[in-house]
Amino acid sequence: MESGDQAVAQAVPQAEPGMLRRAIIGASVGNLVEWFDFAIYGYLATTLGAVFFPSEDPTISLLAAFAVFGVAFLMRPLGGFYFGPLGDRIGRQRTLAAVIILMSISTFVVGFLPGYATIGIWAPILLVAARLLQGFSVGGEFGGASTFLAEYSPDERRGFLVSWLEFSTLIGFVLGSTTVLLLTSVLPEETMLSWGWRIPFLLAGPLGLVGLYIRLRLEDTPEFRALENAGEVASSPLRETITHNWQPILQVAGLVIIQNAGFYIVLTYMQTYLSEQLQFSTTSASLSTVLTLLVGMALIPPLGALSDRVGRKPVLMASCVGFALLTYPLFLLMNQGNLYGAILAHVTLGALLAVFLSTTIAALTELFPTRVRYGGFSIGYNISVAIFGGAAPFLATYLISVTGNPLAPAFYLIAAALATGITLLTVKETARTPLRKT
């Protein structure tokens, strides 16, 4: 261990159990709010397509709505490049507080936007602007919250404790999906198109205030405070991240290909797929999504704990193999015209995704030293999500439209699983090892 690393290691204070609980709650609640804000757009894609991109062809409206969904992902790498190094320079807690403010405001504003029928082309332009701000914000959220929890967690329990962040991500999606389900069940379609779609976006305001309040009451991580006390905070974290940590950045980008493709196919696009492609009711599609999310939530913490015992790589590889072998048969089952079979297939895909989500945060944060952990994670993760995540709903819709094959999205998931599996072979096992300091 280098002298700087020794000095930081000796200065790292032990987190008390009460502070560890507050750290888990603070990171998770803020993360929940961020992903509720981000998810509701995907669940309302069909409605938003009609409001902001009216067309005689519903497919064109839907493609336009998903294109705007994908636009936000173009900003995520920029958010990662900005907020990641900022968090490595001024601290995780302060940066995460700024991120949640920006996200909540940009989502809240969408609830007030007039539709295309009112102001014409300015309606989609303003929607795109709001989505760009959302994407910029989210680019700093996941890497920061992951770093925050990982640096509070003891080495032998890191997999279990940081898995609660992914658990909170799915809660955000459950809240988003449930809100849309309730609205579509209670309100007539005309009312949803008129003003009902605004309600989830307006909820972002009070939810954001709750998340901000909790994050402002947290202390920064023991790892970062020790880095400050030892005078080892990077003076130019972006340059240090790029020049000295390019290999783990590439590994992160490759490892999360299946996570990003799976997340936005299984948990966002699938609701539209079930209703628009398979012609099940919107309520049935929402119910399927909620069940899938609940199963995923039940699996993530115990599987995170399992990764502390058997290692990160076996759990992650199991998910990749499962996606590669089972995705096509599950899409076949989904297309048999039976609602129960479709829901079973959807839930099984969600379970495969949960296997990966349970372990990925621990594995990715363990690749970087404390000096550049926030930035390295954020840059690698957001580059991958911009390429393989944000485009997933659009590509799935486009592939089906071009090929006429409703099974086309399955091939996208299979390719993503193979790419991640190959990347996983280049990574060393890191379970139960101390986080690198400098």
Buried (B, 14 or more C-beta within 10 A) or exposed (E): EEEBBEBBBEBBEEBEEEBBEBBBBBBBBBBBBBBBBBBBBBBBBBBBBBBBBBEEEEBBBBBBBBBBBBBBBBBBBBBBBBBBBBBBBBBBBBBBBBBBBBBBBBBBBBBEBEBBEEEEEEBBEBBBBBBBBBBBBBBBBBBBBBBBBBBBBEBEBBBBBBBBBBBBBBBBBBBBBBBBBBBBEEBEEEEBBEEBBBBBBBBBBEBBBBBBEBBEEBBBBBBBBBBBBBEBBBEEBBEBBBEBBEEBBBBBBBBBBBBBBBBBBBBBBBBBBBBBBBEBEBEBBBBBBBBBBBBBBBBBBEBBBBBBEBBBBBBBBBBBBBBBEBBBEBBBBBBEEEBEBBBBBBBBBBBBBBBBBBBBBBBBBBBBBBBBBBBBBBBBBBBBBBBBBBBBBBBBBBBBEEEEEBBBBBBBBBBBBBBBBEBBEEBEEBBBEBBBBB
